[in-house]
Amino acid sequence: MISVFKAVYLDKLKLDCACIGGYAKTHLGIISFIENLLIAIMSVLILIK
C-alpha cells in the first residue's frame, strides 16, 4: 500500500494495473490504493481472531 501510494502520488508514475493478467490497461490509482487498504484491514482482523 505504501509503495503504491509513493509510486502513483509522490513519484507520479503511470503504472498499469496487473489485474486480469495485465490485459486491462487501467492505471493504478485510488481503486488500487483502496484495495490494498482493505486487504491490510482484513489481515489485521484475521490476526486478531
Secondary structure, DSSP 8 states (H G I E B T S, - for coil): -HHHHIIIIIS----B--GGGGTS--B-SHHHHHHHHHHHHHHHHHHH-
